[in-house]
Amino acid sequence: MTIKVLCVSKDADRATEAMLIGVHRAGVDLAVACPKSSRTYTVLIEAGVRVIDIEIHYHFNLIGIRLLRRELLRGSHDIIHVFNNKALQNGLLATWGIPTQIIAYRGIVGNVSFFDPISWMRFLNPRIDRITCVADAVRDYFLQMRPKFLRIPMERLVTIYKGHSLEWYTDPPADLTKFGVPLDA
């Protein structure tokens, strides 16, 4: 049985694009929802990934929610993986009543609090099955949040470091002498 995943992003960075392409090439039935105007859309189309033109403009975007929900129901996706706050809030609403696993990406430490209602609409929402943290510092932040009795379960947090390919860095170095940086620095 092939896993069916719907990823939602606006404009992914190079490492995330490479990860999505790699997951697709590994045999996961992957669809990515992102706006046609983004660089990510073109990169993924060229790699043979199925891309759906969905742009989420607001934290509550009724059109985006409807489009995501339609795709989730049509595609019978096992997982929805969201990569930013707007995608997360709208993805949570789109999955209402659909037995889809929700994975949220978190790339920074901070700005989540048990006393902030918006945090409960995002990363503290009990509907989220996993939060992929870009570093242990992000994971540790969630684990050290107070009060202790509200803490996120340890098994919900997973650290997945971003990978980079050395081939991405083969361009000759920029000339920074005009900024006072010596050539051999």
N, C-alpha and C positions, 0 to 999 in steps of 0.2 A: 504494500500500500504506500503510495506516494503522499508525503505531507504537502498540504496546500496552504500557502502563506500569502497574505496580503500585507505589503509594507506600505506605510504612508509617510511621505516626506515632502518637503518643499523643494529644497535644493541641497542634496547631500554633498558632503565633502568627498575628496578623492578616495580616501580609505573606505568610506561607507559604500561608495559606488563599486569599488573592487570587491568588497564583501558580498554585495548583492549579486554581482556577476558570478562570483565563485559559488555561491549557494545555488544559483540557477544551473551552473555547469555541473554541480554535484548531483543534480537530479531532482531537486526540490521543485515542486510546481509553484513557481513564484510569479506574483503579479505585483507591480509597484504603482501606487497612486501618487502622481506628482503632476504639477502643471506643465503643459506643453511648452511654455516659455522658459523653463529651466534648462540649464546645461545637463542636468542629470537625465532628463527625458531623452535627449539625443544620445547620450553615452549608452544608456541602457537599451534603447531601440537598436543601436548599432551592434550591441552584444547579443541580440536575440531575446532579450527579456521582454515579457508582455508588460506594457506600460499603459496605464489608464490616465487620461487627462482629467485630473481632479485637483482643483486648487481650493485650499481652505483659507479663506481670508480673515475669519474672525474666530474668537474662542467659542462662540456659539454660532455656527454657520449652518442654517437649515438646509440649504441646497447641498452643501458638502456632506452633511449627515445623511440625507436621502441617497446621494450617489454612493457613499460608502456602504450604506445598508443594502442597497440594491446589488452591489457587487458581492458583498458577503453572502447574501441569500442565493444569488445566481451561481456563484463559484463554490459554494459549500466549503469555505476556507476553514481550516482547522485552527489557524493562528492569524491574528492581526498584530503586526509589529509597528509601533508608532515611534517616530523619531523627533518629535518636538511637542511643545505644550498645546498648540492649537490642534494638532493631529490627535493628541491624547484625549483632550476634552471631547472633541467631536467623535472620535473613535469609540469612546466609552458610551456615548449616547447612541451611536449607530449599532452597537452590539446588543442593545437592550433586548432581552428575550432570545438571543441567538447563542447557542452553546459554543462560542468561539473563545479560545484562549487569548488573553491579552498580554502582550509584552511591551513594556515601555522602556525607552532608552533615556538614560540620564548621564549627561556629560560634565556637569559641574557640581561643586560642593555648595550647599547652602540654599537659601530661599525656599525651604520647605519647613512648615511648622504645624504642629498639631492644633495650634490656636488660630490658624488661618483657614477660613472656609474654602478659599480657592485651592489650597493644598489638598483638601479632601475631594475636590472635583478633579484632581490630577493624581499625583503620585501616592497619596494616602488612601485612595479609593480601594476598598476591599475587593472590588471586581478584578483588579489587576492581578494576574497570576505570577508574573516575573518582572523585575526591573533589571535591565542590563546596565551595569555601571561601567564607565569607561576606565576607572581606576579603583584601587582599593580605598583610596581616600574618600571617594564618593560613597562607596558601600559602607565604610566606617561611619560616615556622617549619619546615614540612616540608622545604623545600629546604635549610635550613641545619643540619639534624640531623646529628650525628656518630655513628659514623664515616662518612666520605664514601662508602666503597665499598658501604654499605648504603642509601644515600639513595634515596628514592622517585623514580621517573622523572618529569621535569618535565611530560611530556605527560599524566600521570595527574591532575595538579592543575589545577583550573579555578576562577577567581574569578568568582562571580556575586553581585553586591551585591543586598541585599534592597531592594525598591521600596516606597515608601509613597505613598498617595494623600493629597493635601491635604484632600480631603473628610472624611477620618478625624479631622481636627482642627478642626472647625467649632463644637464646643461652646464655650460661654463659659468663660473661664479660672476656675479654682477660686479661692475666697477664701482666700488664704494669710496674711492679716494676723494671724490668731491664732497663727501661727508666727513672727511678726516680719518678714515679707516685705512691703515697701510695695506699695500697689496698682499703681503704675506700673512695677514691676520687671519 
